[in-house]
Amino acid sequence: MMPGFLLLKADGLIYGDEKELLQLAARTREWQRPLTILTTSPFRFCFRLEEPAEEEETEETEENESGIGDTKKRQGRDS
């Protein structure tokens, strides 16, 4: 009997070896666990997606954060 056929049975019962049925039940609980945790959690985890900055803006920001841009400006003034 094909496993998918069991889902179509009117009574919804699965017959088999007790050890295999216990293993199936354990695997089913393991498979459902992430969804169960999400639906019962009082908090939701979410992300905020932002469009990437233009390449020039990114380079300027990196220079300012590392202090490289300031050094170049000072060198230009000192010469």
FIKOL-712128 format. One record per atom (N, C-alpha, C): x, y, z; atom name; residue number from 0. Coordinates in Angstrom, 2 decimals. Layout:
BEGIN
X, Y, Z, CA, NUM
...
***
This chain:
BEGIN
0.85, -1.18, 0.00, N, 0
0.00, 0.00, 0.00, CA, 0
0.90, 1.24, 0.00, C, 0
0.57, 2.22, -0.81, N, 1
1.37, 3.44, -0.91, CA, 1
1.06, 4.37, 0.27, C, 1
2.07, 5.07, 0.79, N, 2
1.85, 5.95, 1.93, CA, 2
0.81, 7.04, 1.68, C, 2
0.77, 7.59, 0.48, N, 3
-0.20, 8.64, 0.16, CA, 3
-1.63, 8.16, 0.24, C, 3
-1.83, 6.87, -0.01, N, 4
-3.16, 6.29, 0.04, CA, 4
-3.75, 6.38, 1.44, C, 4
-2.91, 6.29, 2.46, N, 5
-3.39, 6.34, 3.84, CA, 5
-4.05, 7.68, 4.16, C, 5
-3.62, 8.72, 3.51, N, 6
-4.20, 10.04, 3.75, CA, 6
-5.60, 10.16, 3.15, C, 6
-5.92, 9.30, 2.22, N, 7
-7.21, 9.37, 1.54, CA, 7
-8.27, 8.46, 2.15, C, 7
-7.88, 7.64, 3.11, N, 8
-8.83, 6.70, 3.72, CA, 8
-9.90, 7.47, 4.51, C, 8
-11.12, 6.99, 4.44, N, 9
-12.24, 7.67, 5.10, CA, 9
-12.11, 7.68, 6.62, C, 9
-11.60, 6.58, 7.20, N, 10
-11.52, 6.53, 8.67, CA, 10
-10.30, 7.26, 9.23, C, 10
-9.30, 7.56, 8.38, N, 11
-8.12, 8.31, 8.80, CA, 11
-7.18, 7.54, 9.72, C, 11
-7.39, 6.23, 9.85, N, 12
-6.56, 5.42, 10.73, CA, 12
-5.41, 4.79, 9.96, C, 12
-4.28, 4.66, 10.63, N, 13
-3.12, 4.01, 10.05, CA, 13
-2.85, 2.77, 10.88, C, 13
-2.76, 1.63, 10.22, N, 14
-2.50, 0.37, 10.91, CA, 14
-1.06, -0.06, 10.64, C, 14
-0.44, -0.66, 11.64, N, 15
0.91, -1.15, 11.43, CA, 15
1.54, -1.59, 12.72, C, 15
2.83, -1.87, 12.64, N, 16
3.62, -2.29, 13.79, CA, 16
3.67, -1.15, 14.81, C, 16
3.49, -1.49, 16.08, N, 17
3.44, -0.46, 17.13, CA, 17
4.73, 0.37, 17.17, C, 17
5.87, -0.28, 17.04, N, 18
7.15, 0.44, 17.07, CA, 18
7.24, 1.45, 15.91, C, 18
6.83, 1.04, 14.72, N, 19
6.87, 1.92, 13.56, CA, 19
5.88, 3.07, 13.71, C, 19
4.71, 2.80, 14.28, N, 20
3.72, 3.85, 14.48, CA, 20
4.20, 4.87, 15.51, C, 20
4.88, 4.41, 16.56, N, 21
5.44, 5.33, 17.55, CA, 21
6.53, 6.20, 16.92, C, 21
7.33, 5.57, 16.07, N, 22
8.37, 6.32, 15.36, CA, 22
7.75, 7.36, 14.42, C, 22
6.68, 6.98, 13.72, N, 23
5.98, 7.91, 12.84, CA, 23
5.41, 9.08, 13.64, C, 23
4.82, 8.80, 14.79, N, 24
4.26, 9.85, 15.64, CA, 24
5.35, 10.80, 16.11, C, 24
6.51, 10.26, 16.52, N, 25
7.62, 11.09, 16.98, CA, 25
8.15, 11.97, 15.85, C, 25
8.29, 11.40, 14.66, N, 26
8.77, 12.18, 13.52, CA, 26
7.77, 13.26, 13.11, C, 26
6.50, 12.95, 13.22, N, 27
5.46, 13.92, 12.89, CA, 27
5.51, 15.10, 13.87, C, 27
5.65, 14.81, 15.16, N, 28
5.77, 15.88, 16.15, CA, 28
7.02, 16.73, 15.89, C, 28
8.12, 16.08, 15.55, N, 29
9.37, 16.79, 15.24, CA, 29
9.19, 17.69, 14.02, C, 29
8.48, 17.18, 13.02, N, 30
8.23, 17.93, 11.79, CA, 30
7.34, 19.14, 12.06, C, 30
6.38, 18.99, 12.96, N, 31
5.43, 20.07, 13.27, CA, 31
5.98, 21.06, 14.29, C, 31
7.04, 20.72, 15.00, N, 32
7.55, 21.54, 16.10, CA, 32
7.81, 23.01, 15.73, C, 32
8.53, 23.30, 14.63, N, 33
8.77, 24.71, 14.31, CA, 33
7.47, 25.52, 14.15, C, 33
6.49, 24.93, 13.51, N, 34
5.21, 25.63, 13.31, CA, 34
4.48, 25.80, 14.65, C, 34
4.52, 24.78, 15.48, N, 35
3.88, 24.85, 16.79, CA, 35
4.51, 25.97, 17.63, C, 35
5.81, 26.07, 17.61, N, 36
6.51, 27.12, 18.36, CA, 36
6.12, 28.49, 17.84, C, 36
6.08, 28.65, 16.52, N, 37
5.72, 29.94, 15.94, CA, 37
4.29, 30.37, 16.30, C, 37
3.39, 29.42, 16.28, N, 38
1.98, 29.78, 16.51, CA, 38
1.66, 29.98, 17.99, C, 38
2.48, 29.46, 18.88, N, 39
2.20, 29.60, 20.31, CA, 39
3.08, 30.65, 20.99, C, 39
4.04, 31.20, 20.28, N, 40
4.95, 32.19, 20.85, CA, 40
4.26, 33.54, 21.01, C, 40
4.51, 34.24, 22.13, N, 41
3.91, 35.56, 22.31, CA, 41
4.64, 36.65, 21.50, C, 41
5.77, 36.31, 20.89, N, 42
6.54, 37.28, 20.12, CA, 42
6.66, 36.82, 18.68, C, 42
6.85, 37.78, 17.79, N, 43
7.08, 37.47, 16.39, CA, 43
8.44, 38.00, 16.00, C, 43
9.15, 37.22, 15.24, N, 44
10.47, 37.61, 14.76, CA, 44
10.30, 38.14, 13.35, C, 44
10.78, 39.35, 13.09, N, 45
10.62, 39.91, 11.76, CA, 45
11.87, 40.67, 11.35, C, 45
12.00, 40.91, 10.07, N, 46
13.12, 41.63, 9.51, CA, 46
12.62, 42.88, 8.81, C, 46
13.47, 43.86, 8.75, N, 47
13.17, 45.06, 7.98, CA, 47
14.12, 45.06, 6.78, C, 47
13.56, 44.98, 5.61, N, 48
14.36, 44.95, 4.39, CA, 48
14.47, 46.35, 3.82, C, 48
15.69, 46.72, 3.48, N, 49
15.93, 48.02, 2.87, CA, 49
16.70, 47.82, 1.58, C, 49
16.43, 48.70, 0.65, N, 50
17.14, 48.65, -0.62, CA, 50
18.61, 48.99, -0.38, C, 50
19.53, 48.28, -1.03, N, 51
20.96, 48.58, -0.85, CA, 51
21.28, 49.99, -1.29, C, 51
22.23, 50.61, -0.61, N, 52
22.65, 51.97, -0.96, CA, 52
23.43, 51.94, -2.27, C, 52
23.48, 53.08, -2.93, N, 53
24.27, 53.19, -4.16, CA, 53
25.73, 52.94, -3.82, C, 53
26.51, 52.49, -4.80, N, 54
27.91, 52.14, -4.55, CA, 54
28.71, 53.33, -4.05, C, 54
28.52, 54.52, -4.61, N, 55
29.25, 55.71, -4.19, CA, 55
28.92, 56.07, -2.75, C, 55
27.64, 55.99, -2.38, N, 56
27.24, 56.29, -1.02, CA, 56
27.88, 55.32, -0.04, C, 56
27.97, 54.06, -0.42, N, 57
28.55, 53.04, 0.43, CA, 57
30.03, 53.32, 0.65, C, 57
30.75, 53.68, -0.41, N, 58
32.17, 53.97, -0.29, CA, 58
32.40, 55.18, 0.62, C, 58
31.59, 56.23, 0.47, N, 59
31.73, 57.42, 1.31, CA, 59
31.47, 57.09, 2.77, C, 59
30.46, 56.30, 3.02, N, 60
30.12, 55.90, 4.38, CA, 60
31.26, 55.10, 4.99, C, 60
31.82, 54.15, 4.25, N, 61
32.92, 53.34, 4.75, CA, 61
34.13, 54.20, 5.05, C, 61
34.42, 55.18, 4.18, N, 62
35.55, 56.07, 4.40, CA, 62
35.35, 56.90, 5.66, C, 62
34.16, 57.43, 5.85, N, 63
33.88, 58.25, 7.02, CA, 63
33.95, 57.44, 8.30, C, 63
33.47, 56.22, 8.26, N, 64
33.48, 55.37, 9.45, CA, 64
34.90, 54.96, 9.82, C, 64
35.77, 54.75, 8.84, N, 65
37.13, 54.31, 9.13, CA, 65
38.08, 55.49, 9.34, C, 65
37.64, 56.70, 9.03, N, 66
38.49, 57.87, 9.21, CA, 66
39.38, 58.14, 8.02, C, 66
39.31, 57.34, 6.97, N, 67
40.16, 57.52, 5.79, CA, 67
39.82, 58.82, 5.08, C, 67
38.54, 59.12, 4.97, N, 68
38.12, 60.34, 4.28, CA, 68
38.64, 61.58, 4.97, C, 68
38.64, 61.60, 6.30, N, 69
39.15, 62.74, 7.05, CA, 69
40.64, 62.93, 6.82, C, 69
41.40, 61.84, 6.75, N, 70
42.84, 61.91, 6.54, CA, 70
43.13, 62.50, 5.17, C, 70
42.40, 62.09, 4.18, N, 71
42.60, 62.62, 2.84, CA, 71
42.30, 64.11, 2.79, C, 71
41.24, 64.54, 3.48, N, 72
40.88, 65.96, 3.50, CA, 72
41.97, 66.77, 4.19, C, 72
42.50, 66.25, 5.30, N, 73
43.55, 66.97, 6.04, CA, 73
44.81, 67.07, 5.21, C, 73
45.17, 65.98, 4.52, N, 74
46.38, 66.00, 3.69, CA, 74
46.23, 67.03, 2.58, C, 74
45.05, 67.16, 2.02, N, 75
44.82, 68.13, 0.96, CA, 75
44.95, 69.56, 1.47, C, 75
44.53, 69.81, 2.69, N, 76
44.62, 71.15, 3.28, CA, 76
46.05, 71.48, 3.68, C, 76
46.80, 70.47, 4.14, N, 77
48.15, 70.71, 4.63, CA, 77
49.13, 70.97, 3.50, C, 77
48.83, 70.50, 2.29, N, 78
49.79, 70.64, 1.19, CA, 78
49.79, 72.01, 0.61, C, 78
***
